[in-house]
């Protein structure tokens, strides 16, 4: 069956909650992706995916095309290959519509005769009014399609409504994972342009004193020059995906403040 696993990624450029939406818009359309969880605090992204369809490197590559600075911390394919304890004792629920049968007992009795082991098939329930058969079975030993073949072997016509073991998530949910993952401590480094932007902004605020100090408002333009480029770059990538986030709002607010010659206000936005 399809191998499903969870890959972990450290994404450097996650700066706020709005980045989670951007990451989802990039990763979710990739074939083989099942679920995505973004932890903006630790900058860790968890992706459940079919490892034979989509690799962790492919996911990281898609994020790095948008300059997110993504690094694979845990590759689900390697973990799956090393793991020998694939669960063989869990159960899923599959449902069937019985098209033709004489009575409910005949269907349940037949399955119990064919599959007597409770470790393989736990319960069999049938709604004789709605003609719905529900089977709790171990997908490792007994698949929904096998149950259907057992029914058809005695001319009990049925159609599969839901296969509890179809996507492999039953195995993923049972595989042992540490309760608390010990994350590496990544040292936060404040970039030089942010430091200069902050210094220039504080100097421009002295313009509110008035008099000869008013000319310091132009120092706010230097703050904008240092702080705006990374914001503008993120806003451009977001707009290119036909989305709108906080980076776009900051960009437009800064442009508007500069146009009104409110340079100190513009600096406050970009810092």
HELIX and SHEET records of a PDB file:
HELIX    1   1 UNK A   18  UNK A   27  1                                  10    
HELIX    2   2 UNK A   56  UNK A   64  1                                   9    
HELIX    3   3 UNK A   76  UNK A   82  1                                   7    
HELIX    4   4 UNK A  104  UNK A  114  1                                  11    
HELIX    5   5 UNK A  144  UNK A  152  1                                   9    
HELIX    6   6 UNK A  169  UNK A  174  1                                   6    
HELIX    7   7 UNK A  192  UNK A  205  1                                  14    
HELIX    8   8 UNK A  206  UNK A  209  5                                   4    
HELIX    9   9 UNK A  211  UNK A  218  5                                   8    
HELIX   10  10 UNK A  219  UNK A  240  1                                  22    
HELIX   11  11 UNK A  246  UNK A  259  1                                  14    
HELIX   12  12 UNK A  263  UNK A  270  1                                   8    
SHEET    1   A 4 UNK A  33  UNK A  39  0                                        
SHEET    2   A 4 UNK A  44  UNK A  50 -1                                        
SHEET    3   A 4 UNK A   4  UNK A  11 -1                                        
SHEET    4   A 4 UNK A  70  UNK A  74 -1                                        
SHEET    1   B 4 UNK A 121  UNK A 127  0                                        
SHEET    2   B 4 UNK A 132  UNK A 137 -1                                        
SHEET    3   B 4 UNK A  92  UNK A  98 -1                                        
SHEET    4   B 4 UNK A 158  UNK A 162 -1                                        
END                                                                             
